[in-house]
Amino acid sequence: MFFHPRVGAREIGYLYGQYKRIRNDFTGVLTGKGIPWGGSLARKEATGFGLCYFMEEALKDNGSSFAGKTVVVSGSGNVAIYAAQKATELGAKVVAMSDSNGYVYDKNGIDLDLVKQLKEVERKRIKEYINTHKDAVYTEGCRNIWTIPCDIALPCATQNEIDEESAKTLVANGCKVVGEGANMPSTLEATEVFQKNGILFGPAKAANAGGVATSALEMCQNSMRYSWTFEEVDAKLKQIMIDIYHNASKAAEAYGQKGNLVVGANIAGFEKVASSMYAQGIAY
């Protein structure tokens, strides 16, 4: 059994403990575990970091980078926080983040240490941000976060958060890059708007694979009864995301859809499964 988490280490801990209590053994694998009992360093950061590694490689392939760009990140969970952190480390300025109640806009750049304190330690709402940052503005409701002008949009909150109207607004306001950190955060209509307008679009099925990839790295460490350093896991994650980008990009170009990473990711994934089935005699 392989259980890939969509919850935090606290919930995984409860699941892990109850599984062992009920079964009196542990023959399966739950990933996202706590570090003292088999977890991997960099697992918490993996999806957000991986998103930025994927998009940075896509930008590089198109003669650009995160450096000097203005970024809007939706959400304030693990994916959003660590996407914002990595984007900042790569030279971008993140100006907005959100939670399920609303969003904050800080023209000076989001104070990520404060967001981490509010969300990871105090478990408070993001509106508390403006109590200590008087230049920041809080807005109730999440939808209008996509009206904030930006170069790069990283939807990391929830499914279908960018609809056709929001996509058109992003394009009209000069957004050039969209990387999906959440699972399918853009509707089909929104995706079509991005593609028709030449937006560099990183689909979730490829761009947010860092979490699953690092779960696999966690399983590797468990099998070896060995733990890699944060830097070792992060380096492996980065290379995995770079490879995923190039696999999708090459597949798209090979089938006459250069630059279409949605098509490329679909074809690259299908070919890998199909060729494996053929090699094993499952399909002819």
C-alpha positions as CSV (number, residue, x, y, z in Angstrom):
1,M,0.0,0.0,0.0
2,F,1.2,3.5,-0.9
3,F,-0.6,6.4,0.7
4,H,0.3,9.8,-0.7
5,P,-0.7,12.5,1.7
6,R,-3.1,15.4,1.0
7,V,-2.9,16.2,4.7
8,G,-0.2,17.3,7.1
9,A,2.3,15.4,9.2
10,R,-0.1,15.6,12.2
11,E,-2.8,13.7,10.3
12,I,-0.3,11.2,8.9
13,G,0.9,10.5,12.4
14,Y,-2.6,9.6,13.5
15,L,-3.1,7.4,10.5
16,Y,0.3,5.7,11.0
17,G,-0.4,5.1,14.7
18,Q,-3.9,3.7,14.2
19,Y,-2.8,1.5,11.3
20,K,-0.1,-0.1,13.5
21,R,-2.5,-0.4,16.5
22,I,-5.2,-2.2,14.4
23,R,-2.9,-4.4,12.3
24,N,-0.1,-4.8,14.9
25,D,2.4,-4.5,12.0
26,F,3.5,-2.0,9.4
27,T,3.8,-3.5,6.0
28,G,2.5,-0.6,4.0
29,V,3.9,2.8,3.3
30,L,2.5,6.2,4.4
31,T,4.5,9.1,3.2
32,G,4.7,12.6,4.7
33,K,5.7,11.0,8.0
34,G,7.4,12.8,10.8
35,I,11.2,12.9,10.6
36,P,11.7,10.9,13.9
37,W,9.7,8.0,12.5
38,G,10.7,7.6,8.9
39,G,9.8,10.8,7.2
40,S,12.0,12.6,4.7
41,L,13.6,16.0,4.9
42,A,12.2,18.4,2.3
43,R,8.9,16.5,2.0
44,K,6.9,19.5,3.4
45,E,8.6,21.8,0.9
46,A,8.6,19.4,-2.1
47,T,5.4,20.4,-4.0
48,G,6.0,24.1,-3.8
49,F,9.7,23.9,-4.5
50,G,9.1,21.4,-7.3
51,L,6.6,23.7,-8.9
52,C,9.2,26.5,-9.0
53,Y,11.9,24.2,-10.3
54,F,9.6,23.1,-13.1
55,M,8.5,26.6,-14.0
56,E,12.1,28.0,-13.7
57,E,13.2,25.4,-16.3
58,A,10.3,26.3,-18.5
59,L,11.2,30.0,-18.2
60,K,14.9,29.2,-18.9
61,D,13.9,27.3,-22.0
62,N,12.1,30.4,-23.1
63,G,14.9,32.8,-22.4
64,S,13.6,34.1,-19.0
65,S,13.6,33.3,-15.3
66,F,11.8,34.2,-12.0
67,A,14.3,36.9,-11.4
68,G,12.7,40.4,-11.2
69,K,9.2,39.0,-11.8
70,T,6.1,39.9,-9.7
71,V,4.3,36.8,-8.5
72,V,0.8,36.1,-7.1
73,V,0.4,32.9,-5.1
74,S,-3.0,31.7,-4.0
75,G,-3.3,29.7,-0.8
76,S,-1.2,29.6,2.3
77,G,-0.7,25.9,3.0
78,N,2.4,23.9,2.4
79,V,2.3,24.2,-1.4
80,A,1.7,27.9,-1.5
81,I,4.2,28.8,1.3
82,Y,7.1,26.9,-0.2
83,A,6.3,28.0,-3.7
84,A,6.4,31.5,-2.5
85,Q,9.7,30.8,-0.7
86,K,11.4,29.3,-3.7
87,A,10.1,31.9,-6.1
88,T,11.6,34.6,-3.7
89,E,14.9,32.7,-3.6
90,L,14.9,32.7,-7.4
91,G,14.7,36.5,-7.4
92,A,10.9,37.1,-7.7
93,K,8.7,39.3,-5.5
94,V,5.6,37.6,-4.2
95,V,2.9,40.3,-3.6
96,A,-0.2,38.3,-2.7
97,M,-1.3,35.2,-0.8
98,S,-4.7,33.9,0.4
99,D,-6.6,31.5,2.5
100,S,-10.2,30.3,2.3
101,N,-11.5,33.5,3.8
102,G,-9.7,36.1,1.7
103,Y,-6.3,37.4,0.4
104,V,-3.6,39.9,1.4
105,Y,-1.8,42.2,-1.1
106,D,1.5,43.6,0.0
107,K,3.1,45.9,-2.6
108,N,6.4,45.6,-0.7
109,G,6.5,41.9,-1.0
110,I,4.9,39.3,1.2
111,D,6.6,38.8,4.6
112,L,6.9,35.0,4.4
113,D,8.2,34.6,7.9
114,L,5.0,36.2,9.2
115,V,2.8,33.9,7.0
116,K,4.7,30.9,8.3
117,Q,4.1,32.1,11.9
118,L,0.4,32.7,11.3
119,K,-0.3,29.5,9.4
120,E,2.2,26.9,10.6
121,V,2.6,27.9,14.3
122,E,-0.4,29.9,15.4
123,R,-2.9,28.5,12.8
124,K,-4.6,31.8,12.4
125,R,-6.3,33.4,9.4
126,I,-4.3,35.4,6.8
127,K,-6.2,38.6,7.6
128,E,-4.0,38.9,10.7
129,Y,-1.1,39.8,8.4
130,I,-2.3,43.4,8.1
131,N,-2.1,43.9,11.9
132,T,1.7,44.3,11.6
133,H,2.0,45.3,8.0
134,K,0.0,48.6,7.6
135,D,0.8,49.0,3.9
136,A,-0.8,45.6,3.2
137,V,-4.5,45.3,2.1
138,Y,-6.8,42.4,3.1
139,T,-9.8,41.6,0.9
140,E,-12.6,39.2,1.9
141,G,-13.2,36.4,-0.6
142,C,-10.5,34.7,-2.8
143,R,-11.8,35.2,-6.3
144,N,-10.4,38.7,-6.9
145,I,-6.8,37.7,-6.1
146,W,-6.4,37.1,-9.8
147,T,-7.2,40.8,-10.5
148,I,-3.8,41.8,-9.1
149,P,-1.4,42.5,-11.9
150,C,1.5,40.1,-12.0
151,D,4.0,38.5,-14.3
152,I,3.6,35.0,-12.9
153,A,0.5,33.4,-11.3
154,L,0.9,30.3,-9.1
155,P,-2.5,28.9,-8.2
156,C,-1.8,26.7,-5.1
157,A,-5.1,26.7,-3.3
158,T,-7.8,24.5,-4.7
159,Q,-9.4,23.0,-7.8
160,N,-11.1,25.3,-10.3
161,E,-10.1,28.5,-8.6
162,I,-9.2,30.1,-11.9
163,D,-12.2,30.2,-14.2
164,E,-12.5,31.7,-17.7
165,E,-13.2,35.2,-16.4
166,S,-10.2,35.2,-14.0
167,A,-8.0,33.8,-16.8
168,K,-9.0,36.6,-19.1
169,T,-8.3,39.1,-16.3
170,L,-4.8,37.7,-15.8
171,V,-4.0,37.9,-19.5
172,A,-5.4,41.5,-19.7
173,N,-3.3,42.6,-16.8
174,G,-0.1,41.3,-18.4
175,C,0.5,37.9,-16.8
176,K,2.8,35.8,-19.0
177,V,3.2,32.6,-17.0
178,V,0.9,30.3,-15.0
179,G,2.2,27.3,-13.0
180,E,-0.4,25.1,-11.3
181,G,0.6,24.1,-7.8
182,A,-2.8,22.8,-6.7
183,N,-4.6,19.9,-8.4
184,M,-6.4,21.2,-11.5
185,P,-6.8,24.8,-10.2
186,S,-7.7,26.1,-13.7
187,T,-10.9,25.1,-15.4
188,L,-10.8,23.8,-18.9
189,E,-12.1,27.1,-20.2
190,A,-9.3,29.0,-18.3
191,T,-6.7,26.6,-19.7
192,E,-7.9,27.3,-23.2
193,V,-7.7,31.1,-22.6
194,F,-4.1,30.7,-21.5
195,Q,-3.2,28.6,-24.5
196,K,-4.9,30.9,-27.0
197,N,-3.0,33.8,-25.6
198,G,0.4,32.3,-25.6
199,I,0.8,32.0,-21.8
200,L,3.6,29.7,-20.6
201,F,1.3,27.2,-18.8
202,G,2.6,24.5,-16.5
203,P,-0.2,22.0,-15.9
204,A,-0.7,20.5,-12.5
205,K,-0.2,16.9,-13.7
206,A,3.4,17.8,-14.4
207,A,4.2,21.0,-12.5
208,N,3.0,19.8,-9.1
209,A,4.6,16.4,-9.2
210,G,7.3,17.3,-6.7
211,G,5.2,16.1,-3.8
212,V,4.6,12.6,-5.3
213,A,8.3,12.5,-6.4
214,T,9.5,13.2,-2.9
215,S,7.1,10.6,-1.4
216,A,8.9,8.1,-3.7
217,L,12.2,9.4,-2.4
218,E,10.9,8.9,1.2
219,M,10.0,5.3,0.3
220,C,13.6,4.8,-1.1
221,Q,15.1,6.0,2.2
222,N,12.7,3.8,4.2
223,S,13.8,0.8,2.1
224,M,17.4,1.6,2.7
225,R,16.9,2.3,6.4
226,Y,18.8,5.5,5.7
227,S,18.1,9.2,5.6
228,W,19.4,11.7,3.1
229,T,20.2,15.3,4.0
230,F,17.8,18.1,3.1
231,E,20.3,19.2,0.4
232,E,20.5,15.7,-1.1
233,V,16.7,15.3,-1.3
234,D,16.3,18.8,-2.7
235,A,18.9,18.2,-5.4
236,K,17.2,15.0,-6.4
237,L,13.8,16.8,-6.5
238,K,15.1,19.6,-8.6
239,Q,16.6,17.1,-11.2
240,I,13.3,15.2,-11.3
241,M,11.3,18.3,-12.0
242,I,13.7,19.5,-14.7
243,D,13.5,16.0,-16.3
244,I,9.7,16.1,-16.2
245,Y,9.6,19.5,-17.9
246,H,11.9,18.3,-20.7
247,N,10.0,15.1,-21.2
248,A,6.7,17.0,-21.6
249,S,8.3,19.6,-23.8
250,K,10.0,17.1,-26.1
251,A,6.8,15.0,-26.4
252,A,4.8,18.1,-27.3
253,E,7.3,19.1,-30.0
254,A,7.5,15.5,-31.4
255,Y,3.8,15.5,-32.0
256,G,3.6,19.0,-33.6
257,Q,2.4,20.8,-30.5
258,K,5.6,22.7,-29.5
259,G,5.2,24.6,-26.3
260,N,1.9,22.9,-25.3
261,L,2.9,21.3,-22.0
262,V,-0.7,20.0,-21.4
263,V,-0.4,17.9,-24.6
264,G,3.2,17.0,-23.8
265,A,2.5,15.8,-20.3
266,N,-0.4,13.7,-21.4
267,I,1.6,12.1,-24.3
268,A,4.8,11.6,-22.3
269,G,2.8,9.9,-19.5
270,F,0.8,7.7,-21.9
271,E,3.9,6.6,-23.8
272,K,5.7,5.6,-20.6
273,V,2.7,3.4,-19.5
274,A,2.0,2.0,-23.0
275,S,5.7,1.1,-23.7
276,S,5.9,-0.7,-20.3
277,M,2.7,-2.6,-21.0
278,Y,4.0,-3.6,-24.4
279,A,7.4,-4.7,-23.0
280,Q,5.7,-6.9,-20.4
281,G,3.3,-8.5,-22.8
282,I,0.2,-6.9,-21.3
283,A,-0.6,-5.1,-24.5
284,Y,0.2,-6.0,-28.1
